[in-house]
Amino acid sequence: MSREESICLEIVEAIAEHDGTTPEKLHPPLHDAIETDALDALFTPDDADRRPSAVEFTYDEYTVRVDADAEITITDLEATADRPATSQAEGPSHRNDTPYC
């Protein structure tokens, strides 16, 4: 998988899309929930052999999961086991130099 932007920026964009807002309006910033430099380091394109099978963390009212292939899944914390409100980030990545991470 080839990615042109950091996994953290992709996560911010996925959360914003799931939340029905723009990345600029997300609060708190992602770095309040997880060490973004470390997360980006885990998912560098040139080091795919050292990626974890998955990373999962809580951001605001969501559980964020990033699989080894960098697939991002956002799940509402309040979702029940029977009907989870989940979305997955899909499609090509776009470069966006913004301070959300």
C-alpha distances in whole Angstrom, upper triangle without the diagonal:
4,6,10,12,13,12,16,16,14,16,19,18,18,21,23,22,23,26,27,27,25,24,27,29,27,29,29,26,23,25,28,26,23,23,20,20,19,17,15,15,14,11,10,7,10,11,9,12,14,13,15,15,16,17,20,22,25,25,28,29,25,23,20,17,14,12,10,7,8,10,13,17,20,23,27,29,32,30,32,31,32,30,27,26,23,20,16,14,13,12,11,11,14,16,19,21,23,24,24,22
4,7,9,11,11,15,15,13,16,18,17,18,21,22,21,23,26,27,26,24,22,25,28,26,29,28,25,23,24,27,26,23,22,19,19,19,17,14,15,15,11,10,6,9,12,10,14,16,14,17,18,18,19,21,24,26,25,29,29,26,25,21,19,15,15,13,10,10,12,15,18,21,25,28,30,33,32,34,33,34,32,29,28,24,21,18,15,13,12,10,9,12,13,16,18,21,22,22,20
4,6,8,8,12,11,10,13,15,14,15,18,19,19,21,23,24,23,21,19,22,24,23,25,25,22,19,20,24,23,20,20,16,16,17,14,11,13,13,10,9,7,10,12,12,16,16,14,17,18,17,18,20,21,23,23,26,27,24,22,19,17,14,14,13,11,9,11,13,17,19,23,26,28,31,30,33,32,33,31,28,26,23,20,16,13,12,11,8,7,9,10,13,14,17,19,18,17
4,7,9,12,10,10,13,15,14,15,18,19,19,21,23,24,23,20,18,20,23,22,24,24,21,19,20,24,23,21,20,16,16,17,15,12,14,15,12,10,9,12,14,15,18,19,17,20,21,20,20,22,23,25,23,26,28,25,24,20,20,17,17,17,14,12,14,15,19,21,25,27,29,33,32,35,34,36,33,30,28,25,21,18,15,14,12,9,7,7,7,10,11,14,17,17,16
4,7,8,7,7,11,11,11,13,16,16,17,19,21,21,20,17,15,17,20,19,21,21,17,15,16,20,19,18,17,13,13,15,13,10,12,14,11,10,10,13,15,15,19,19,17,19,20,19,18,20,20,22,20,23,24,22,21,18,18,15,16,16,14,12,14,14,17,19,22,25,27,30,30,32,32,34,32,28,26,23,20,17,14,14,13,10,7,7,6,8,9,11,13,13,12
4,5,5,7,9,10,11,13,14,16,17,19,20,21,20,17,14,17,19,17,19,18,15,13,13,17,16,14,13,9,9,11,9,6,9,10,8,8,10,13,14,14,17,16,14,16,18,16,15,17,17,19,17,20,22,20,19,15,15,12,15,14,14,10,13,12,16,17,21,23,25,28,28,31,31,33,30,27,25,22,19,17,14,15,15,13,10,10,9,10,10,11,12,12,9
4,5,5,6,9,10,10,12,14,15,16,18,20,19,17,14,17,19,16,18,17,14,11,13,16,14,12,12,9,10,11,7,6,9,9,7,8,10,13,13,13,16,15,12,14,15,13,12,13,14,16,15,18,20,17,16,12,11,9,11,11,11,7,10,9,12,14,17,20,21,25,24,27,27,29,27,23,22,19,16,14,11,13,14,13,10,11,11,12,13,13,14,12,10
4,5,5,6,9,10,11,12,14,15,16,18,17,15,12,14,16,13,15,14,11,8,9,12,11,10,10,6,8,10,7,6,10,11,9,11,13,16,16,16,19,18,15,15,17,14,12,13,12,14,12,15,17,15,14,11,12,10,13,14,14,10,12,10,13,13,16,18,20,23,23,26,27,29,27,23,21,18,16,15,12,15,16,15,12,13,12,11,12,11,11,9,6
4,5,5,6,9,10,11,12,14,15,16,15,12,9,11,14,12,14,14,11,9,11,14,14,13,13,9,11,13,11,9,13,14,12,13,14,18,18,18,22,21,18,19,20,17,15,16,15,16,14,16,18,16,16,13,14,12,15,17,16,12,13,11,14,14,18,19,21,24,24,28,28,30,27,24,21,19,16,14,12,14,14,13,9,10,9,8,9,8,9,7,6
4,5,5,6,9,10,11,12,14,15,14,13,10,13,15,13,16,16,13,11,13,16,15,14,15,12,14,15,12,10,14,14,11,13,14,17,18,17,20,20,17,17,18,15,14,15,15,16,14,16,18,15,15,12,12,10,13,14,13,9,10,8,11,12,15,18,20,23,23,26,26,27,25,21,19,16,13,11,8,10,11,10,7,9,9,9,11,11,13,10,10
4,5,5,6,9,10,10,12,14,13,12,10,13,14,12,13,13,11,9,11,14,12,11,13,10,13,14,11,11,14,14,12,14,16,19,19,18,21,20,16,16,17,14,12,12,11,12,10,13,14,11,11,8,9,9,12,14,14,10,10,7,9,9,12,14,16,19,19,22,23,25,22,19,16,14,12,10,8,11,13,13,11,12,13,12,14,13,13,10,9
4,5,5,6,9,10,10,12,11,9,6,9,10,8,10,11,9,7,10,12,12,12,14,11,14,16,13,13,16,17,15,17,18,22,22,21,25,23,20,20,21,17,15,14,13,13,10,12,13,12,13,10,12,12,16,18,17,13,13,10,12,10,14,15,17,20,20,23,24,26,24,20,17,15,13,12,10,13,15,15,12,12,13,11,12,10,10,7,7
4,6,5,6,9,10,10,9,8,6,10,11,10,13,14,12,11,14,16,15,16,17,14,17,18,15,15,18,19,16,18,19,22,23,22,25,25,21,22,22,19,17,17,16,16,13,15,15,14,15,12,14,13,16,19,17,14,13,10,12,11,14,16,18,21,21,24,25,26,23,20,17,15,12,11,8,11,12,12,10,10,11,10,12,11,12,9,10
4,5,5,6,8,10,10,10,9,13,13,11,14,15,14,12,15,17,15,16,18,15,18,19,16,15,19,18,16,18,19,23,23,21,25,24,20,20,20,17,15,14,14,14,12,14,14,11,12,10,11,11,14,17,15,12,10,7,8,7,11,13,16,18,18,21,21,23,20,16,14,11,8,7,5,9,11,12,11,12,14,13,16,14,15,12,13
4,5,5,6,8,9,9,8,11,11,8,11,12,11,10,14,14,13,14,17,15,18,19,16,17,20,20,18,20,22,25,25,24,27,25,22,21,21,17,16,14,13,12,9,10,10,8,10,8,11,12,16,19,18,15,13,9,9,7,9,10,13,15,15,19,20,22,19,15,12,11,9,9,9,12,15,16,14,15,16,15,17,15,15,11,12
4,5,5,6,5,5,5,9,8,7,10,12,12,11,15,16,15,17,19,17,20,21,19,19,22,22,20,22,24,27,27,26,29,28,25,25,24,21,19,18,16,15,12,12,12,11,13,12,15,16,19,22,21,17,16,13,12,10,13,13,16,17,18,21,23,24,21,18,14,13,11,12,11,13,15,16,14,14,16,14,16,13,14,11,12
4,5,5,6,7,8,12,11,10,14,16,15,15,18,19,18,19,22,19,22,24,20,20,24,23,21,23,24,27,28,26,30,29,25,25,24,21,20,19,18,17,14,15,14,13,15,13,15,16,19,22,20,17,15,12,12,10,12,13,16,18,17,21,22,23,19,17,13,12,9,10,9,11,13,14,13,14,16,15,17,16,17,14,16
4,6,8,10,11,14,13,11,14,16,16,15,19,19,17,19,22,20,23,24,20,21,25,24,22,24,25,29,29,27,30,29,25,24,23,20,19,17,16,15,13,13,11,10,12,11,13,15,18,21,20,17,14,11,10,7,9,9,13,14,14,17,19,19,16,13,9,8,6,9,9,12,14,17,16,17,19,18,20,19,19,16,17
4,6,8,10,12,10,9,11,13,14,14,18,18,17,19,22,20,24,25,22,22,26,25,24,26,27,31,31,29,32,31,28,27,26,22,21,18,17,15,12,11,10,10,13,13,16,18,21,24,23,20,18,14,13,10,11,10,13,14,14,18,20,21,17,15,11,11,10,12,12,15,18,19,18,19,20,19,21,18,18,15,17
4,7,10,12,10,10,13,16,16,17,21,21,20,22,25,23,26,27,24,24,28,28,26,28,29,32,33,31,34,33,30,29,29,25,24,22,20,18,16,15,14,13,16,16,19,20,23,26,25,22,19,16,15,13,14,13,16,17,17,20,23,23,19,17,13,13,12,14,13,15,17,19,18,18,20,18,20,18,19,16,18
4,7,8,7,8,11,14,14,15,19,19,19,21,23,21,24,26,23,23,27,27,25,27,28,32,32,31,34,33,30,30,29,26,24,22,21,19,15,14,14,14,17,17,20,21,24,27,26,22,20,17,17,14,16,15,18,19,20,23,25,26,22,20,16,16,14,16,15,17,18,19,18,17,18,16,18,15,16,13,16
4,5,6,7,11,13,13,14,17,18,18,20,22,19,22,24,22,21,25,26,24,25,26,29,30,30,33,32,29,29,29,26,24,22,21,19,16,15,16,16,18,17,20,20,24,26,25,21,20,17,17,15,18,18,20,22,22,26,28,29,25,23,19,18,16,16,14,16,17,17,15,14,15,12,14,12,13,11,14
4,5,5,9,11,9,10,14,15,15,17,18,16,18,21,18,18,22,22,21,22,23,27,27,27,30,29,26,26,27,23,21,20,18,17,14,14,15,15,17,15,18,18,22,24,23,19,18,16,16,15,17,17,20,22,22,26,28,29,26,23,20,18,16,16,14,16,17,17,14,13,13,10,11,9,9,7,10
4,6,8,10,9,12,14,15,17,18,19,17,20,22,20,20,23,25,23,24,26,29,30,30,33,32,29,29,30,27,24,23,21,19,16,15,17,17,20,18,21,21,25,27,26,22,22,19,20,18,20,20,22,24,25,29,31,32,29,26,23,22,20,20,18,20,20,20,17,15,15,11,12,8,9,7,11
4,6,9,10,12,15,15,16,18,20,18,21,24,22,22,26,26,25,27,28,32,32,32,35,33,30,30,31,27,24,23,20,18,14,13,15,16,19,18,21,22,26,28,28,24,23,20,20,17,19,18,20,21,23,27,29,30,27,24,21,20,19,20,18,21,22,22,20,18,18,15,15,12,12,9,13
4,6,7,9,12,12,13,15,17,16,19,21,19,19,23,23,23,24,26,30,30,29,32,30,27,27,27,24,21,19,17,14,11,10,12,12,15,15,18,19,23,25,25,21,21,17,17,14,16,15,17,19,20,24,26,28,25,22,19,18,17,18,17,20,21,21,19,18,18,15,15,12,11,8,10
3,5,8,11,9,11,14,16,15,19,20,19,20,23,24,24,26,28,31,31,30,33,31,28,27,28,24,21,19,16,13,10,8,11,12,15,15,19,20,24,26,27,23,23,19,19,16,17,16,16,18,21,24,26,28,26,23,20,20,19,20,19,23,24,25,22,21,21,18,17,14,12,9,11
4,6,8,7,8,11,14,13,17,18,17,18,22,22,22,24,27,30,29,29,32,29,26,26,27,23,20,18,14,12,8,7,11,12,14,14,18,19,23,26,26,23,22,19,19,16,17,16,16,19,21,24,26,29,26,23,21,20,20,21,20,23,25,25,23,22,21,19,18,14,12,9,10
4,5,6,8,10,11,10,13,15,14,15,18,19,19,21,24,27,26,26,29,27,24,23,25,21,18,17,14,12,9,10,13,13,15,14,17,18,21,23,24,20,21,17,18,16,18,17,18,21,23,26,28,30,28,24,22,21,20,20,19,22,23,23,20,19,18,15,14,11,8,5,6
4,5,5,7,8,7,11,12,11,12,15,16,16,18,21,24,23,23,25,23,20,20,21,18,14,13,11,10,7,9,12,12,12,11,14,14,18,20,20,17,17,14,15,13,16,16,16,20,21,24,25,28,26,22,20,19,18,17,16,20,21,21,18,18,17,15,15,12,10,6,5
4,5,5,6,6,9,10,10,11,14,15,16,18,21,23,22,23,25,22,20,20,22,18,15,14,12,12,9,11,15,15,15,13,15,16,19,21,22,18,19,17,18,17,19,19,19,22,24,27,28,31,29,25,24,22,21,21,19,22,24,24,20,20,19,17,15,13,10,8,6
4,6,8,9,12,13,13,15,17,18,19,21,24,27,26,26,28,25,22,21,23,20,16,15,11,10,8,9,13,13,14,14,16,17,21,23,24,21,21,18,19,17,18,18,17,20,23,26,27,30,28,25,23,22,22,22,21,25,27,26,23,23,22,20,19,16,13,10,9
4,7,9,12,12,11,14,16,16,17,20,23,25,24,24,26,23,20,19,20,16,13,11,8,7,6,8,11,11,11,10,13,14,18,20,22,18,19,16,16,14,15,15,14,18,20,22,23,27,25,21,20,19,19,19,19,23,25,25,22,23,22,21,20,17,15,12,10
4,6,9,8,8,11,13,13,14,17,20,22,20,21,22,19,17,16,17,14,11,10,7,8,8,11,14,13,12,11,12,13,16,17,19,16,17,15,16,15,16,17,17,20,22,24,25,28,27,23,22,20,20,19,19,22,24,24,21,22,21,20,19,17,15,12,9
4,6,6,6,9,10,11,13,15,18,20,19,19,21,18,16,15,18,15,12,12,11,12,12,15,18,17,15,14,15,14,17,18,20,17,19,17,18,18,20,21,20,24,25,28,28,31,30,26,25,23,23,22,21,23,25,24,21,22,21,19,18,17,14,13,9
4,5,5,6,8,10,11,12,16,18,17,18,20,17,15,15,18,15,12,13,12,13,12,15,18,17,16,13,14,13,16,16,18,15,17,15,17,17,19,21,21,25,26,28,29,31,30,26,25,22,21,20,18,21,22,21,18,18,17,16,15,14,11,10,7
4,5,5,6,9,10,11,14,16,15,16,19,16,14,15,18,16,14,15,15,17,16,19,22,20,19,16,17,15,17,17,18,15,18,17,20,20,23,24,25,28,29,32,32,35,33,29,28,25,24,22,20,23,23,22,19,19,17,17,15,15,13,13,9
4,5,5,6,9,10,14,15,13,15,16,13,12,12,15,14,11,13,13,16,16,19,22,20,18,15,15,13,15,15,17,14,17,16,19,20,22,24,24,28,28,30,30,33,32,28,27,25,24,22,21,23,24,23,20,21,20,19,18,18,16,16,12
4,5,5,7,9,12,14,13,13,15,12,10,10,13,11,9,11,11,14,14,17,19,17,15,12,12,10,12,12,14,11,14,13,15,16,19,21,21,25,25,28,27,30,29,25,24,21,20,18,17,19,21,20,17,19,18,18,17,17,16,14,11
4,5,5,6,10,12,11,12,15,13,11,12,15,13,11,14,14,17,16,20,22,19,18,14,14,11,13,13,13,11,14,13,16,18,21,23,24,27,28,30,30,32,31,27,26,23,21,19,17,18,19,18,15,16,15,15,15,15,14,14,10
4,5,5,9,10,9,11,13,10,9,11,14,14,12,15,16,19,19,22,25,22,20,17,16,13,14,13,14,12,16,16,19,21,23,26,26,30,30,32,32,34,33,30,29,26,24,21,20,21,22,20,18,19,18,18,18,18,17,17,14
4,6,9,10,8,8,10,7,6,7,11,10,9,13,14,17,18,22,24,21,18,15,13,11,11,9,11,10,13,14,17,19,21,24,24,28,28,30,29,32,31,27,27,23,22,20,18,20,21,20,18,20,19,20,20,20,20,19,15
4,6,9,7,7,10,9,6,9,11,10,10,13,15,18,18,22,24,20,18,15,13,9,10,8,9,7,11,12,15,17,20,23,24,28,27,30,29,31,30,26,25,22,20,17,15,17,17,16,14,17,16,18,18,19,19,18,15
4,6,6,7,10,9,8,11,14,14,14,17,19,21,21,25,27,24,22,18,16,13,13,11,11,10,14,15,18,21,24,27,28,31,31,33,32,35,33,30,29,25,23,20,18,18,18,17,14,16,15,17,17,19,19,19,16
4,6,6,10,10,10,13,15,15,16,19,21,24,24,27,29,26,24,20,18,14,14,11,10,10,13,15,19,22,25,28,30,33,32,34,33,35,34,30,29,26,23,20,17,17,17,15,13,15,15,18,18,20,21,21,18
4,6,9,10,10,14,16,17,18,22,24,27,27,30,32,29,27,23,21,17,16,13,13,13,17,19,22,25,28,32,33,36,35,37,36,38,37,34,33,29,27,23,21,21,20,18,17,19,18,20,21,23,24,24,21
4,6,6,7,11,13,15,16,19,22,25,26,29,31,28,25,22,19,16,15,11,12,12,16,18,22,24,27,30,31,35,34,36,34,37,36,32,32,28,26,23,21,22,22,20,19,21,20,22,23,24,25,24,21
4,5,5,9,11,12,14,18,20,24,25,28,29,26,23,20,17,13,12,8,8,10,13,16,19,22,25,28,29,33,32,33,31,34,33,29,29,26,24,21,19,19,20,19,18,20,21,23,24,25,26,25,22
4,6,9,10,13,15,19,22,25,27,30,31,28,25,22,19,15,13,9,11,13,16,18,21,24,27,30,31,34,33,34,32,35,34,31,31,28,26,23,22,22,23,22,21,24,24,26,27,29,29,28,25
4,7,9,11,13,17,19,23,24,28,29,26,23,20,17,14,13,9,12,13,16,18,21,23,26,29,29,33,32,33,31,34,33,30,30,27,26,23,22,23,24,23,22,25,24,26,26,27,27,26,23
4,6,8,9,13,16,20,21,25,26,23,20,16,14,10,9,6,9,9,12,14,17,19,22,25,25,29,28,30,28,30,30,27,27,23,22,19,19,20,21,21,19,22,22,24,24,25,25,23,20
4,5,7,11,14,17,19,23,24,21,17,15,12,9,8,6,10,10,12,14,15,18,20,23,23,26,26,27,25,28,27,24,25,22,21,19,19,20,22,22,21,24,24,25,26,26,25,24,20
4,7,10,14,17,20,23,23,20,16,14,10,9,6,5,8,10,11,13,14,17,18,21,22,25,24,24,22,25,25,22,23,19,19,17,17,19,21,22,21,24,25,27,28,28,27,25,22
4,7,10,14,16,19,20,16,13,10,7,5,4,5,9,9,9,10,11,13,15,18,18,21,21,22,20,23,22,19,19,16,16,14,15,17,20,20,20,23,24,24,25,25,25,22,19
4,7,10,13,16,17,14,10,8,6,5,7,8,11,10,11,10,11,12,14,16,16,20,19,21,20,23,22,19,19,16,16,15,15,18,20,21,20,22,23,23,24,23,22,19,16
4,7,10,13,13,10,7,6,4,6,9,11,14,12,12,10,9,10,11,13,12,16,16,18,17,20,19,16,16,14,15,14,15,18,21,22,21,23,24,24,24,23,22,19,16
4,7,10,11,8,6,5,7,9,12,15,17,14,14,12,11,10,11,12,11,15,16,18,18,21,20,16,16,15,15,15,16,19,22,23,22,24,24,23,23,22,20,17,15
4,6,7,6,5,6,9,12,15,18,20,17,16,13,12,10,10,10,8,12,14,16,17,20,19,15,15,14,15,16,17,20,23,25,23,24,25,23,24,21,19,16,15
4,6,5,6,7,10,13,16,19,20,17,17,13,12,9,10,10,9,13,14,18,19,22,20,16,15,14,15,15,16,19,22,23,21,22,22,21,21,18,16,13,12
4,6,8,10,14,16,20,23,24,21,20,16,15,11,11,9,9,11,14,17,19,22,20,16,15,15,16,17,18,22,24,25,23,24,24,22,22,19,17,14,14
4,7,10,13,16,20,23,24,21,19,16,14,10,9,6,6,8,10,14,16,18,16,13,12,12,14,16,17,21,24,26,24,25,26,24,25,22,20,17,17
4,6,10,13,16,19,20,18,16,12,10,6,5,5,5,8,9,13,14,17,15,11,10,9,11,13,14,18,21,23,21,23,24,23,24,21,20,16,16
4,7,10,13,16,18,15,14,10,8,6,5,6,6,10,10,13,13,16,15,11,11,9,11,12,14,17,21,22,21,23,24,23,24,22,21,18,16
4,7,10,13,14,12,10,7,6,5,7,9,10,13,13,16,16,18,17,13,12,10,10,10,11,15,18,19,18,20,21,20,21,20,19,16,14
4,6,10,11,9,8,6,5,7,8,12,12,16,15,17,16,19,17,14,13,11,11,10,11,14,17,18,17,20,21,21,23,22,21,18,16
4,7,8,6,6,5,6,9,12,15,16,19,18,20,19,22,20,17,16,13,12,10,10,12,15,16,15,18,19,20,21,21,20,18,15
4,5,5,5,7,8,12,14,17,18,22,20,22,20,22,21,18,18,15,14,11,12,13,16,17,16,20,21,22,24,24,24,21,19
4,5,7,10,12,15,18,21,22,25,24,25,23,26,25,22,22,18,17,14,14,15,17,17,17,20,21,23,24,25,25,23,20
4,6,9,12,15,18,22,23,26,25,26,24,26,25,22,22,18,16,13,12,12,13,14,14,17,19,21,23,24,24,23,20
4,6,10,13,16,19,21,24,23,25,24,25,24,21,20,16,14,11,10,10,12,12,12,15,16,18,19,20,21,19,17
4,7,10,13,17,19,22,20,22,21,22,21,17,17,13,11,7,7,8,10,12,12,15,17,19,21,21,22,19,18
4,7,10,13,16,19,17,20,19,21,19,15,14,10,8,6,5,8,11,13,12,15,17,17,20,19,20,17,15
4,7,10,12,15,14,16,15,17,15,11,10,7,6,5,7,10,13,16,15,18,20,20,22,21,22,18,17
4,7,9,12,11,14,14,16,14,10,8,6,5,6,8,12,15,17,17,19,21,20,22,21,20,17,16
4,6,9,7,10,11,13,10,7,6,4,7,9,12,15,19,21,20,23,24,24,26,24,23,20,19
4,5,5,9,11,13,10,7,6,7,9,12,15,18,21,24,23,25,26,25,27,25,24,20,20
4,6,8,10,13,12,9,9,10,13,15,18,21,25,27,26,28,29,28,29,26,25,21,21
4,6,10,11,10,8,9,11,14,17,20,23,27,29,28,30,32,30,32,29,28,24,24
4,7,8,6,5,6,9,12,15,18,21,25,28,27,29,31,30,32,30,29,25,25
4,5,5,6,8,11,15,18,21,24,27,30,30,32,34,34,35,33,33,29,29
4,6,6,10,11,15,17,21,23,27,30,30,33,35,34,36,35,34,30,29
4,6,10,12,15,18,22,24,27,31,31,34,36,36,38,36,36,32,32
4,6,9,12,15,19,21,25,28,28,31,33,33,35,34,33,30,29
4,6,9,12,16,18,22,25,25,28,30,30,32,30,30,26,26
4,7,10,14,16,20,23,23,25,27,27,29,27,27,23,24
4,7,10,13,16,19,20,22,24,24,26,25,25,22,22
4,7,9,13,16,16,19,21,21,24,23,23,20,20
4,6,10,13,13,16,19,19,22,21,22,19,19
4,7,9,10,12,15,16,19,18,20,17,17
4,7,8,12,15,16,20,20,22,20,19
4,7,9,13,15,19,20,22,20,20
4,7,10,13,16,18,20,19,19
4,7,9,13,14,17,16,16
4,6,10,12,15,15,15
4,7,9,13,13,14
4,6,9,10,11
4,7,9,10
4,6,8
4,6
4
